[in-house]
Structure formats: C-alpha cells, structure tokens
Amino acid sequence: INPTMNKLHFKIDDSTDLYSFLFKLGLAKSTIDDLICHQAIFINQKAVSKNQLLFYLDEITIERQPEKISIPLFCDPLQIIYEDDFFLLVNKPKNMDSLSSKRHYEDNLSSRVAYYYQKKKIQSNIHIVNRLDYLTSGLMIFAKHGLMHQFFQNTKMTKKYLLKVQGHLKDKEGQIILKIKKSENGIKRIVSPDGKTAITNYRVLKENSQDSIIEATLVTGRTHQLRVSFSFLKHPIIGDELYGSSIQSPLQLCCYSLSFVHPITKEHLSFMLPFNF
C-alpha cells in the first residue's frame, strides 16, 4: 500500500474527447471542470485548460487533490478485509452507525476509519460506497477520495446477504418484487402501490426446526429492502422487532459477499465473510 499516492493514470485505446472519456469513467461535469481549473488533468504530461481531443495511446493523468477529514476521529479496532491505494474494505460490526450522528457522534464506523486514515497519512475524507444500517453487520467499502467515490458510483456491484428468518418459506428459491416507500412517521418502510420498486433474489440455504438461513441478492438497493421483503412474506428476520420479529435477538442480517470489477485496475474482485449463522 502506498497511502501517499495521489495520481491516477489511464491510457486511451480509441479516439474520443476528454470530457467523453471522463464521463464514461463516472466523473461529473462539475468535477472535471474543477480538475481542469486546478490544472490537475494532464495529457501526455501537459496540463489541459479545456476539453481536448484524445487519440490512441494518449496518456491521461489525474492528480488527486488532498482532502481533509470532516468528522471526529475515534480510536478503536477496525477489521480490515482488503485495502489498496483506491479503497478500504472493512467488516462493520452489528449495532454500530456507519456515519457520525447525534446519537453516535464519535463512536461510529466512519470515525474509526477517519482515525485510521490519519494514522496512515491517507489524505482523504470519508466516502462510503455501500452504507449498512445500524443493526446490520458486514462488508462496507470506503473510497479513498471523492474521485474514487464517483468511479465507484459507475461500478456494478453484486451484494449478497445472509439472514435468518422465522419459520420456513414455501418456495425455497425465488424473486421478491415489491413497491416500498417511507412511512409517514419514523424510519419504518412500508409496502405501497406508490412506492419504489424493490427486487430481491433469494434461496434457502438451510432449515432448522424453527427458522431458515437464507442467501439474498439485491437487484435494487432500497432502504430496509430485505427487512420489509421478508416481513411481507410473514417470515421476518430474527431480531427485527420493527418489522414483526417475535424473537429477541441481535438482528440476524449480514452483508457477507461483495463482487465487482475494480474501477481503476479493472480486476474482478470478490470478497466473502465466513458463514456465521
């Protein structure tokens, strides 16, 4: 790992123009304009001042401007699963906020990552790629810089969850399609004809006497999607009192698998936590 690395390098494989190339990578026009204004984009080692044509084998260099941490730091253990110059992958414990909040201003996952960044002299603010709820555990990605965060927004990611639900599902494999929206009061989500479509693929991995262990793959990413979906099927996730679980327990829900193509190196990456239910 080279935490002080601040340049991204790309080679052109077909004629295009600078804006089109950077749009395809996932950068917003305002970001590109700002990079050009700060003379942070180079074509063949020459700083650009406007949109330019690019040709086969041209080399593009983008300088990542140093960022400052904007949240409080918190010194506590951080389980790192993977790290490179572009992102950090950690295992989030259950019952922990992903972001700094009024309830957990310092003791949250982002503040732990911020402390780690400072310790390692990583000049990046906090940029969460896939946020998990307070009650949910599992794999979370932090992009190292706002530029990397934009690249990740253009990256297709397969997210799989392990969950334990009450009872046994009639169909051991299938797809759940619902329309979900926020309720008028509180954080709860409800099924409603005027909600946003939520699609989940699932398969039962194991059945115990009173419950089932399920692997669920998100097709969409709505807030509380899995919790609402299995509650709707009358099989709430164990420990989910908000959505009808009658069993007192920590929420049995974990983001245990992530796979995607690295937005910079183009390497296919796949990560999986041990089966822990």
MIDOSE-1310 file (N, C-alpha, C; in nm, 2 decimals, decimal comma, always signed):
residues 277
inpt	+0,08/-0,12/+0,00/+0,00/+0,00/+0,00/+0,09/+0,12/+0,00; +0,06/+0,22/-0,08/+0,13/+0,35/-0,08/+0,02/+0,46/-0,05; +0,00/+0,49/+0,07/-0,11/+0,58/+0,11/-0,09/+0,72/+0,06; +0,03/+0,76/+0,02/+0,05/+0,90/-0,03/+0,04/+0,91/-0,18
mnkl	+0,01/+0,80/-0,25/-0,01/+0,80/-0,39/-0,12/+0,89/-0,43; -0,10/+0,99/-0,52/-0,21/+1,09/-0,55/-0,23/+1,11/-0,70; -0,19/+1,01/-0,78/-0,21/+1,03/-0,92/-0,28/+0,90/-0,98; -0,37/+0,93/-1,07/-0,44/+0,82/-1,14/-0,39/+0,83/-1,29
hfki	-0,36/+0,71/-1,35/-0,31/+0,71/-1,48/-0,40/+0,62/-1,57; -0,43/+0,67/-1,69/-0,51/+0,60/-1,79/-0,45/+0,61/-1,93; -0,47/+0,51/-2,01/-0,42/+0,51/-2,15/-0,54/+0,50/-2,24; -0,54/+0,58/-2,34/-0,65/+0,58/-2,44/-0,64/+0,47/-2,54
ddst	-0,75/+0,40/-2,56/-0,75/+0,29/-2,66/-0,83/+0,32/-2,78; -0,89/+0,44/-2,79/-0,97/+0,48/-2,90/-0,99/+0,63/-2,90; -1,00/+0,69/-3,02/-1,02/+0,83/-3,03/-1,15/+0,88/-2,96; -1,14/+0,98/-2,89/-1,25/+1,04/-2,82/-1,22/+1,18/-2,78
dlys	-1,29/+1,24/-2,69/-1,25/+1,37/-2,63/-1,25/+1,36/-2,48; -1,18/+1,45/-2,42/-1,15/+1,44/-2,27/-1,28/+1,43/-2,19; -1,38/+1,51/-2,21/-1,50/+1,50/-2,13/-1,57/+1,37/-2,15; -1,58/+1,32/-2,28/-1,65/+1,19/-2,30/-1,58/+1,08/-2,23
flfk	-1,45/+1,08/-2,23/-1,37/+0,98/-2,17/-1,39/+0,98/-2,02; -1,39/+1,10/-1,96/-1,41/+1,11/-1,81/-1,55/+1,09/-1,77; -1,65/+1,12/-1,85/-1,79/+1,09/-1,83/-1,80/+0,94/-1,82; -1,74/+0,87/-1,91/-1,75/+0,72/-1,91/-1,70/+0,66/-1,79
lgla	-1,59/+0,72/-1,73/-1,54/+0,67/-1,61/-1,63/+0,70/-1,49; -1,72/+0,79/-1,50/-1,81/+0,82/-1,39/-1,80/+0,96/-1,33; -1,71/+1,04/-1,38/-1,69/+1,18/-1,32/-1,80/+1,27/-1,37; -1,84/+1,36/-1,28/-1,94/+1,46/-1,32/-1,88/+1,58/-1,39
ksti	-1,95/+1,65/-1,47/-1,90/+1,76/-1,54/-1,84/+1,87/-1,44; -1,91/+1,89/-1,33/-1,86/+1,99/-1,24/-1,72/+1,95/-1,18; -1,70/+1,81/-1,16/-1,58/+1,76/-1,11/-1,47/+1,78/-1,21; -1,50/+1,75/-1,34/-1,40/+1,77/-1,45/-1,36/+1,92/-1,46
ddli	-1,46/+2,00/-1,46/-1,43/+2,15/-1,47/-1,34/+2,19/-1,35; -1,37/+2,14/-1,23/-1,29/+2,18/-1,12/-1,14/+2,13/-1,13; -1,13/+2,01/-1,18/-0,99/+1,95/-1,20/-0,92/+2,03/-1,31; -0,98/+2,07/-1,41/-0,92/+2,15/-1,52/-0,88/+2,29/-1,46
chqa	-0,97/+2,35/-1,38/-0,94/+2,48/-1,32/-0,82/+2,47/-1,23; -0,80/+2,36/-1,16/-0,69/+2,35/-1,07/-0,57/+2,28/-1,14; -0,57/+2,27/-1,27/-0,46/+2,21/-1,35/-0,42/+2,08/-1,30; -0,52/+1,99/-1,27/-0,50/+1,86/-1,22/-0,52/+1,75/-1,32
ifin	-0,54/+1,78/-1,44/-0,55/+1,68/-1,55/-0,44/+1,71/-1,65; -0,37/+1,60/-1,69/-0,26/+1,61/-1,78/-0,28/+1,51/-1,90; -0,25/+1,56/-2,02/-0,25/+1,47/-2,13/-0,10/+1,46/-2,18; -0,05/+1,34/-2,18/+0,09/+1,33/-2,22/+0,18/+1,42/-2,14
qkav	+0,16/+1,44/-2,01/+0,23/+1,51/-1,91/+0,22/+1,67/-1,93; +0,12/+1,71/-2,01/+0,10/+1,85/-2,03/-0,04/+1,89/-1,97; -0,05/+1,99/-1,88/-0,17/+2,02/-1,82/-0,27/+2,08/-1,92; -0,40/+2,04/-1,91/-0,50/+2,08/-2,00/-0,58/+2,20/-1,94
sknq	-0,63/+2,29/-2,03/-0,70/+2,40/-1,98/-0,85/+2,41/-2,04; -0,88/+2,30/-2,12/-1,02/+2,30/-2,18/-1,04/+2,15/-2,23; -1,16/+2,13/-2,28/-1,18/+2,00/-2,34/-1,09/+1,98/-2,46; -1,03/+1,86/-2,48/-0,94/+1,83/-2,58/-0,97/+1,70/-2,65
llfy	-0,93/+1,68/-2,77/-0,94/+1,55/-2,84/-0,83/+1,46/-2,78; -0,87/+1,33/-2,77/-0,77/+1,23/-2,73/-0,76/+1,13/-2,84; -0,64/+1,07/-2,85/-0,60/+0,98/-2,96/-0,54/+0,85/-2,90; -0,54/+0,75/-2,98/-0,49/+0,62/-2,94/-0,35/+0,63/-2,88
ldei	-0,34/+0,57/-2,76/-0,22/+0,56/-2,68/-0,18/+0,69/-2,61; -0,27/+0,80/-2,61/-0,25/+0,91/-2,53/-0,26/+0,87/-2,38; -0,18/+0,94/-2,30/-0,18/+0,90/-2,15/-0,25/+1,02/-2,07; -0,35/+0,98/-1,99/-0,42/+1,08/-1,91/-0,37/+1,06/-1,76
tier	-0,34/+1,17/-1,70/-0,30/+1,17/-1,56/-0,39/+1,26/-1,48; -0,45/+1,21/-1,37/-0,54/+1,30/-1,29/-0,47/+1,30/-1,15; -0,45/+1,42/-1,10/-0,39/+1,44/-0,97/-0,51/+1,45/-0,87; -0,50/+1,36/-0,77/-0,60/+1,36/-0,66/-0,56/+1,47/-0,56
qpek	-0,64/+1,57/-0,55/-0,61/+1,68/-0,45/-0,63/+1,63/-0,31; -0,54/+1,67/-0,22/-0,56/+1,62/-0,08/-0,69/+1,67/-0,02; -0,75/+1,58/+0,06/-0,88/+1,61/+0,13/-0,85/+1,61/+0,28; -0,94/+1,68/+0,35/-0,93/+1,68/+0,50/-1,05/+1,61/+0,56
isip	-1,02/+1,54/+0,67/-1,13/+1,47/+0,74/-1,23/+1,57/+0,80; -1,36/+1,55/+0,78/-1,46/+1,65/+0,83/-1,54/+1,59/+0,94; -1,50/+1,48/+1,00/-1,58/+1,42/+1,11/-1,48/+1,39/+1,23; -1,54/+1,37/+1,35/-1,45/+1,34/+1,46/-1,38/+1,20/+1,44
lfcd	-1,26/+1,19/+1,50/-1,18/+1,07/+1,50/-1,22/+0,98/+1,62; -1,21/+0,85/+1,60/-1,24/+0,76/+1,71/-1,14/+0,64/+1,71; -1,06/+0,63/+1,81/-0,96/+0,52/+1,81/-1,02/+0,40/+1,87; -1,04/+0,30/+1,79/-1,10/+0,17/+1,83/-1,07/+0,07/+1,72
plqi	-1,08/-0,06/+1,75/-1,04/-0,16/+1,65/-1,12/-0,15/+1,52; -1,06/-0,18/+1,41/-1,11/-0,18/+1,28/-1,07/-0,31/+1,20; -1,17/-0,39/+1,17/-1,14/-0,51/+1,10/-1,13/-0,49/+0,95; -1,01/-0,48/+0,90/-0,98/-0,45/+0,76/-0,98/-0,59/+0,68
iyed	-1,06/-0,60/+0,58/-1,06/-0,72/+0,49/-0,97/-0,70/+0,37; -0,96/-0,58/+0,32/-0,88/-0,56/+0,20/-0,85/-0,41/+0,19; -0,74/-0,38/+0,14/-0,70/-0,24/+0,11/-0,61/-0,22/+0,00; -0,63/-0,12/-0,08/-0,53/-0,08/-0,19/-0,52/+0,07/-0,19
dffl	-0,46/+0,13/-0,29/-0,45/+0,28/-0,30/-0,58/+0,35/-0,32; -0,69/+0,27/-0,35/-0,81/+0,33/-0,40/-0,93/+0,31/-0,31; -0,93/+0,21/-0,23/-1,04/+0,19/-0,14/-1,00/+0,10/-0,02; -1,09/+0,11/+0,08/-1,07/+0,03/+0,20/-1,20/-0,06/+0,22
lvnk	-1,18/-0,19/+0,25/-1,30/-0,27/+0,27/-1,29/-0,32/+0,42; -1,39/-0,30/+0,49/-1,39/-0,34/+0,63/-1,52/-0,42/+0,67; -1,51/-0,49/+0,78/-1,62/-0,57/+0,83/-1,69/-0,49/+0,94; -1,81/-0,43/+0,91/-1,88/-0,35/+1,01/-1,95/-0,44/+1,11
pknm	-1,93/-0,41/+1,24/-2,00/-0,49/+1,34/-2,15/-0,45/+1,34; -2,23/-0,54/+1,39/-2,37/-0,50/+1,41/-2,38/-0,40/+1,53; -2,49/-0,33/+1,53/-2,52/-0,23/+1,63/-2,42/-0,12/+1,63; -2,38/-0,07/+1,52/-2,29/+0,04/+1,50/-2,33/+0,13/+1,39
dsls	-2,34/+0,26/+1,41/-2,37/+0,35/+1,30/-2,26/+0,35/+1,19; -2,30/+0,37/+1,07/-2,20/+0,38/+0,96/-2,14/+0,52/+0,96; -2,22/+0,62/+0,99/-2,18/+0,76/+0,99/-2,19/+0,82/+1,13; -2,12/+0,93/+1,14/-2,13/+1,01/+1,26/-2,28/+1,07/+1,27
skrh	-2,34/+1,06/+1,39/-2,47/+1,11/+1,41/-2,49/+1,17/+1,55; -2,60/+1,23/+1,57/-2,62/+1,29/+1,71/-2,62/+1,18/+1,81; -2,67/+1,06/+1,78/-2,67/+0,95/+1,88/-2,53/+0,89/+1,90; -2,45/+0,88/+1,79/-2,32/+0,83/+1,80/-2,22/+0,92/+1,72
yedn	-2,20/+1,03/+1,78/-2,12/+1,14/+1,72/-1,97/+1,09/+1,69; -1,91/+1,02/+1,79/-1,78/+0,98/+1,77/-1,77/+0,83/+1,75; -1,84/+0,75/+1,83/-1,83/+0,60/+1,82/-1,91/+0,55/+1,71; -1,86/+0,55/+1,59/-1,92/+0,50/+1,47/-1,81/+0,45/+1,37
lssr	-1,85/+0,38/+1,27/-1,75/+0,32/+1,18/-1,67/+0,42/+1,10; -1,74/+0,53/+1,06/-1,67/+0,63/+0,98/-1,56/+0,70/+1,06; -1,59/+0,73/+1,19/-1,49/+0,79/+1,27/-1,37/+0,70/+1,30; -1,40/+0,57/+1,30/-1,28/+0,47/+1,32/-1,20/+0,47/+1,19
vayy	-1,26/+0,48/+1,08/-1,19/+0,48/+0,95/-1,11/+0,61/+0,94; -1,17/+0,72/+0,99/-1,11/+0,85/+0,99/-0,98/+0,85/+1,07; -0,99/+0,79/+1,19/-0,87/+0,77/+1,27/-0,76/+0,69/+1,20; -0,80/+0,59/+1,13/-0,71/+0,50/+1,06/-0,64/+0,58/+0,95
yqkk	-0,72/+0,66/+0,88/-0,66/+0,74/+0,77/-0,56/+0,84/+0,82; -0,59/+0,90/+0,94/-0,49/+1,00/+0,99/-0,37/+0,93/+1,03; -0,38/+0,81/+1,10/-0,26/+0,73/+1,14/-0,18/+0,69/+1,02; -0,24/+0,66/+0,91/-0,16/+0,61/+0,79/-0,13/+0,72/+0,69
kiqs	-0,17/+0,85/+0,73/-0,14/+0,96/+0,65/-0,21/+0,95/+0,51; -0,33/+0,90/+0,51/-0,41/+0,89/+0,39/-0,49/+1,02/+0,38; -0,47/+1,10/+0,28/-0,53/+1,24/+0,27/-0,66/+1,23/+0,20; -0,76/+1,17/+0,26/-0,89/+1,15/+0,21/-1,00/+1,18/+0,31
nihi	-1,11/+1,24/+0,27/-1,23/+1,25/+0,36/-1,30/+1,11/+0,36; -1,41/+1,10/+0,43/-1,48/+0,97/+0,43/-1,58/+0,97/+0,32; -1,57/+0,86/+0,24/-1,66/+0,84/+0,12/-1,71/+0,70/+0,12; -1,84/+0,68/+0,17/-1,90/+0,55/+0,18/-1,95/+0,50/+0,05
vnrl	-1,92/+0,38/+0,00/-1,97/+0,33/-0,12/-2,10/+0,25/-0,10; -2,10/+0,17/+0,00/-2,23/+0,09/+0,03/-2,25/+0,10/+0,18; -2,35/+0,18/+0,22/-2,38/+0,20/+0,36/-2,47/+0,09/+0,41; -2,44/+0,05/+0,54/-2,52/-0,05/+0,61/-2,59/+0,01/+0,72
dylt	-2,71/-0,04/+0,75/-2,79/+0,01/+0,87/-2,72/-0,01/+1,00; -2,76/+0,06/+1,10/-2,70/+0,04/+1,24/-2,71/-0,10/+1,28; -2,82/-0,17/+1,26/-2,83/-0,31/+1,31/-2,76/-0,41/+1,23; -2,73/-0,38/+1,10/-2,67/-0,48/+1,01/-2,52/-0,48/+1,01
sglm	-2,47/-0,60/+1,00/-2,32/-0,62/+1,00/-2,28/-0,65/+0,86; -2,14/-0,65/+0,84/-2,09/-0,70/+0,71/-2,00/-0,61/+0,64; -1,98/-0,63/+0,51/-1,88/-0,57/+0,43/-1,92/-0,43/+0,39; -1,83/-0,33/+0,41/-1,85/-0,20/+0,37/-1,73/-0,14/+0,30
ifak	-1,75/-0,07/+0,19/-1,64/-0,01/+0,11/-1,63/+0,14/+0,14; -1,51/+0,19/+0,17/-1,48/+0,33/+0,18/-1,39/+0,37/+0,07; -1,43/+0,46/-0,02/-1,35/+0,50/-0,13/-1,25/+0,60/-0,08; -1,12/+0,59/-0,12/-1,02/+0,68/-0,08/-1,01/+0,80/-0,17
hglm	-1,10/+0,90/-0,15/-1,10/+1,02/-0,23/-1,24/+1,04/-0,30; -1,28/+1,16/-0,31/-1,41/+1,19/-0,38/-1,41/+1,14/-0,52; -1,29/+1,15/-0,59/-1,28/+1,10/-0,73/-1,31/+0,95/-0,73; -1,25/+0,87/-0,64/-1,27/+0,73/-0,64/-1,42/+0,70/-0,61
hqff	-1,48/+0,78/-0,52/-1,62/+0,76/-0,49/-1,71/+0,77/-0,62; -1,68/+0,87/-0,70/-1,75/+0,89/-0,83/-1,73/+0,77/-0,92; -1,60/+0,72/-0,92/-1,58/+0,60/-1,01/-1,66/+0,48/-0,96; -1,67/+0,46/-0,83/-1,75/+0,35/-0,77/-1,90/+0,37/-0,80
qntk	-1,95/+0,49/-0,81/-2,09/+0,51/-0,85/-2,12/+0,45/-0,98; -2,02/+0,44/-1,07/-2,04/+0,39/-1,20/-2,00/+0,24/-1,21; -1,98/+0,17/-1,10/-1,94/+0,04/-1,09/-2,05/-0,06/-1,05; -2,08/-0,15/-1,13/-2,19/-0,25/-1,10/-2,14/-0,35/-0,99
mtkk	-2,21/-0,36/-0,88/-2,17/-0,44/-0,77/-2,27/-0,55/-0,73; -2,23/-0,67/-0,71/-2,32/-0,78/-0,67/-2,31/-0,79/-0,51; -2,42/-0,77/-0,44/-2,42/-0,77/-0,30/-2,51/-0,88/-0,25; -2,45/-0,97/-0,17/-2,53/-1,08/-0,12/-2,53/-1,08/+0,04
yllk	-2,64/-1,11/+0,09/-2,66/-1,11/+0,24/-2,70/-1,24/+0,29; -2,66/-1,27/+0,41/-2,70/-1,39/+0,49/-2,80/-1,34/+0,59; -2,91/-1,41/+0,60/-3,01/-1,37/+0,70/-3,08/-1,49/+0,76; -3,13/-1,48/+0,88/-3,20/-1,59/+0,94/-3,34/-1,54/+0,97
vqgh	-3,44/-1,61/+0,92/-3,58/-1,57/+0,93/-3,66/-1,67/+1,01; -3,77/-1,62/+1,07/-3,86/-1,71/+1,14/-3,94/-1,80/+1,05; -3,95/-1,93/+1,08/-4,03/-2,02/+1,00/-3,96/-2,07/+0,88; -4,04/-2,14/+0,79/-3,99/-2,20/+0,67/-4,07/-2,14/+0,55
lkdk	-3,99/-2,10/+0,45/-4,06/-2,05/+0,33/-4,11/-2,16/+0,24; -4,23/-2,14/+0,18/-4,29/-2,24/+0,10/-4,20/-2,26/-0,03; -4,16/-2,15/-0,09/-4,07/-2,15/-0,21/-3,93/-2,14/-0,16; -3,85/-2,24/-0,19/-3,71/-2,24/-0,14/-3,62/-2,15/-0,22
egqi	-3,66/-2,10/-0,33/-3,58/-2,01/-0,41/-3,68/-1,93/-0,49; -3,64/-1,80/-0,51/-3,73/-1,72/-0,59/-3,69/-1,57/-0,60; -3,79/-1,49/-0,64/-3,76/-1,34/-0,65/-3,88/-1,27/-0,58; -3,85/-1,17/-0,50/-3,95/-1,09/-0,44/-3,95/-0,95/-0,50
ilki	-4,07/-0,91/-0,55/-4,08/-0,78/-0,61/-4,19/-0,71/-0,54; -4,15/-0,59/-0,48/-4,24/-0,51/-0,40/-4,22/-0,36/-0,44; -4,32/-0,28/-0,40/-4,30/-0,14/-0,40/-4,30/-0,08/-0,26; -4,19/-0,02/-0,23/-4,16/+0,02/-0,09/-4,15/+0,18/-0,08
kkse	-4,20/+0,23/+0,02/-4,19/+0,38/+0,05/-4,17/+0,40/+0,20; -4,13/+0,52/+0,23/-4,11/+0,55/+0,37/-4,25/+0,58/+0,44; -4,27/+0,53/+0,56/-4,40/+0,56/+0,62/-4,40/+0,71/+0,67; -4,52/+0,76/+0,70/-4,53/+0,90/+0,73/-4,46/+0,93/+0,87
ngik	-4,45/+0,83/+0,95/-4,39/+0,85/+1,09/-4,27/+0,76/+1,11; -4,16/+0,81/+1,15/-4,05/+0,73/+1,18/-3,97/+0,68/+1,06; -3,88/+0,59/+1,09/-3,79/+0,54/+0,99/-3,84/+0,42/+0,91; -3,95/+0,36/+0,96/-4,01/+0,24/+0,90/-4,05/+0,26/+0,76
rivs	-4,02/+0,15/+0,68/-4,07/+0,15/+0,54/-4,19/+0,06/+0,53; -4,28/+0,09/+0,43/-4,40/+0,01/+0,41/-4,41/-0,03/+0,26; -4,49/-0,13/+0,24/-4,53/-0,17/+0,10/-4,65/-0,09/+0,06; -4,63/-0,02/-0,06/-4,74/+0,07/-0,11/-4,73/+0,07/-0,26
pdgk	-4,85/+0,08/-0,32/-4,86/+0,09/-0,47/-4,78/+0,21/-0,53; -4,76/+0,32/-0,45/-4,69/+0,44/-0,50/-4,54/+0,44/-0,45; -4,49/+0,33/-0,40/-4,35/+0,32/-0,36/-4,26/+0,29/-0,48; -4,13/+0,28/-0,45/-4,03/+0,25/-0,55/-4,01/+0,10/-0,55
tait	-3,99/+0,05/-0,67/-3,97/-0,10/-0,69/-3,85/-0,15/-0,62; -3,87/-0,26/-0,55/-3,76/-0,33/-0,48/-3,76/-0,47/-0,52; -3,65/-0,52/-0,57/-3,63/-0,66/-0,62/-3,52/-0,73/-0,55; -3,56/-0,85/-0,50/-3,46/-0,93/-0,43/-3,47/-1,08/-0,48
nyrv	-3,35/-1,14/-0,51/-3,35/-1,28/-0,54/-3,30/-1,35/-0,41; -3,36/-1,47/-0,38/-3,32/-1,54/-0,26/-3,32/-1,69/-0,29; -3,25/-1,76/-0,20/-3,25/-1,91/-0,19/-3,23/-1,95/-0,05; -3,30/-2,05/-0,01/-3,29/-2,11/+0,13/-3,16/-2,20/+0,13
lken	-3,07/-2,17/+0,22/-2,95/-2,25/+0,24/-2,97/-2,36/+0,34; -3,04/-2,33/+0,44/-3,06/-2,43/+0,55/-3,18/-2,41/+0,63; -3,25/-2,51/+0,67/-3,37/-2,50/+0,75/-3,34/-2,57/+0,89; -3,37/-2,50/+1,00/-3,36/-2,55/+1,13/-3,51/-2,58/+1,18
sqds	-3,52/-2,62/+1,30/-3,66/-2,66/+1,34/-3,76/-2,54/+1,34; -3,71/-2,42/+1,38/-3,80/-2,30/+1,39/-3,76/-2,19/+1,30; -3,65/-2,20/+1,22/-3,61/-2,09/+1,14/-3,54/-2,14/+1,01; -3,50/-2,04/+0,93/-3,44/-2,07/+0,80/-3,32/-1,97/+0,78
iiea	-3,21/-2,02/+0,72/-3,10/-1,94/+0,68/-3,11/-1,92/+0,53; -3,10/-1,79/+0,49/-3,13/-1,75/+0,35/-3,01/-1,67/+0,30; -2,98/-1,69/+0,17/-2,89/-1,60/+0,10/-2,98/-1,51/+0,01; -2,96/-1,38/+0,02/-3,04/-1,29/-0,06/-2,95/-1,20/-0,14
tlvt	-2,98/-1,18/-0,26/-2,90/-1,09/-0,35/-2,99/-0,97/-0,39; -2,94/-0,86/-0,37/-3,01/-0,73/-0,40/-3,00/-0,70/-0,55; -3,12/-0,69/-0,61/-3,12/-0,64/-0,75/-3,13/-0,49/-0,75; -3,21/-0,44/-0,65/-3,22/-0,29/-0,63/-3,17/-0,27/-0,48
grth	-3,15/-0,14/-0,44/-3,10/-0,12/-0,31/-3,18/-0,02/-0,23; -3,30/-0,05/-0,20/-3,39/+0,03/-0,12/-3,36/+0,02/+0,03; -3,38/+0,13/+0,10/-3,36/+0,13/+0,24/-3,45/+0,02/+0,31; -3,39/-0,06/+0,39/-3,47/-0,17/+0,46/-3,53/-0,27/+0,37
qlrv	-3,47/-0,28/+0,25/-3,54/-0,37/+0,15/-3,56/-0,51/+0,19; -3,45/-0,58/+0,25/-3,46/-0,71/+0,29/-3,55/-0,73/+0,41; -3,55/-0,63/+0,50/-3,63/-0,64/+0,62/-3,78/-0,63/+0,59; -3,81/-0,54/+0,50/-3,95/-0,52/+0,45/-4,00/-0,65/+0,37
sfsf	-3,91/-0,69/+0,29/-3,95/-0,80/+0,20/-3,98/-0,93/+0,27; -3,90/-0,97/+0,37/-3,93/-1,10/+0,44/-4,04/-1,08/+0,54; -4,05/-0,96/+0,59/-4,17/-0,93/+0,68/-4,30/-0,95/+0,60; -4,30/-0,90/+0,48/-4,41/-0,91/+0,39/-4,45/-1,05/+0,36
lkhp	-4,35/-1,14/+0,36/-4,38/-1,28/+0,33/-4,42/-1,35/+0,46; -4,43/-1,28/+0,57/-4,47/-1,34/+0,70/-4,35/-1,42/+0,76; -4,23/-1,39/+0,72/-4,11/-1,46/+0,78/-4,01/-1,35/+0,81; -4,04/-1,27/+0,92/-3,95/-1,16/+0,95/-3,81/-1,21/+0,99
iigd	-3,71/-1,12/+0,96/-3,57/-1,15/+1,01/-3,57/-1,16/+1,16; -3,50/-1,26/+1,21/-3,49/-1,28/+1,36/-3,42/-1,15/+1,42; -3,48/-1,10/+1,52/-3,43/-0,98/+1,59/-3,48/-0,85/+1,54; -3,56/-0,86/+1,43/-3,61/-0,73/+1,37/-3,75/-0,70/+1,43
elyg	-3,75/-0,64/+1,55/-3,88/-0,60/+1,61/-3,95/-0,50/+1,53; -3,88/-0,41/+1,46/-3,95/-0,31/+1,39/-4,04/-0,37/+1,28; -4,01/-0,48/+1,23/-4,08/-0,55/+1,12/-4,14/-0,68/+1,16; -4,17/-0,70/+1,29/-4,25/-0,81/+1,33/-4,19/-0,93/+1,39
ssiq	-4,06/-0,93/+1,41/-4,00/-1,05/+1,47/-4,04/-1,06/+1,62; -4,08/-1,18/+1,65/-4,12/-1,21/+1,79/-4,01/-1,26/+1,88; -3,89/-1,27/+1,82/-3,77/-1,33/+1,89/-3,68/-1,22/+1,93; -3,64/-1,20/+2,05/-3,55/-1,10/+2,10/-3,41/-1,15/+2,07
splq	-3,34/-1,08/+1,99/-3,20/-1,12/+1,94/-3,14/-1,00/+1,87; -3,01/-0,99/+1,86/-2,95/-0,90/+1,76/-3,00/-0,93/+1,62; -3,01/-0,84/+1,53/-3,07/-0,86/+1,40/-2,98/-0,96/+1,33; -3,04/-1,06/+1,27/-2,96/-1,17/+1,20/-2,95/-1,14/+1,05
lccy	-2,87/-1,04/+1,02/-2,86/-0,99/+0,89/-2,72/-0,94/+0,86; -2,65/-0,99/+0,76/-2,51/-0,96/+0,74/-2,49/-0,95/+0,59; -2,42/-0,84/+0,54/-2,38/-0,83/+0,41/-2,25/-0,91/+0,40; -2,25/-1,04/+0,35/-2,14/-1,12/+0,36/-2,06/-1,14/+0,23
slsf	-2,11/-1,09/+0,12/-2,04/-1,11/-0,01/-2,05/-0,99/-0,10; -1,94/-0,94/-0,15/-1,94/-0,83/-0,25/-1,85/-0,87/-0,36; -1,89/-0,85/-0,49/-1,81/-0,87/-0,60/-1,83/-0,76/-0,71; -1,72/-0,72/-0,77/-1,73/-0,61/-0,87/-1,60/-0,61/-0,95
vhpi	-1,60/-0,53/-1,05/-1,48/-0,50/-1,13/-1,42/-0,37/-1,08; -1,29/-0,38/-1,04/-1,22/-0,26/-0,98/-1,23/-0,15/-1,08; -1,28/-0,03/-1,04/-1,30/+0,08/-1,13/-1,17/+0,13/-1,19; -1,05/+0,11/-1,13/-0,93/+0,16/-1,19/-0,84/+0,05/-1,25
tkeh	-0,82/-0,06/-1,18/-0,73/-0,17/-1,23/-0,81/-0,26/-1,33; -0,94/-0,26/-1,32/-1,03/-0,35/-1,40/-1,02/-0,50/-1,36; -0,96/-0,52/-1,25/-0,95/-0,66/-1,19/-1,08/-0,70/-1,13; -1,13/-0,83/-1,16/-1,25/-0,87/-1,09/-1,22/-0,91/-0,95
lsfm	-1,29/-0,85/-0,86/-1,27/-0,88/-0,71/-1,39/-0,94/-0,65; -1,37/-1,03/-0,56/-1,48/-1,10/-0,49/-1,44/-1,12/-0,35; -1,52/-1,08/-0,25/-1,49/-1,09/-0,11/-1,61/-1,16/-0,04; -1,58/-1,25/+0,06/-1,68/-1,32/+0,13/-1,64/-1,34/+0,27
lpfn	-1,73/-1,31/+0,36/-1,71/-1,34/+0,50/-1,75/-1,48/+0,54; -1,69/-1,54/+0,64/-1,73/-1,68/+0,68/-1,88/-1,69/+0,71; -1,94/-1,80/+0,68/-2,08/-1,83/+0,72/-2,09/-1,84/+0,87; -2,16/-1,74/+0,93/-2,16/-1,73/+1,07/-2,29/-1,74/+1,14
f	-2,39/-1,80/+1,07/-2,52/-1,82/+1,14/-2,53/-1,97/+1,18
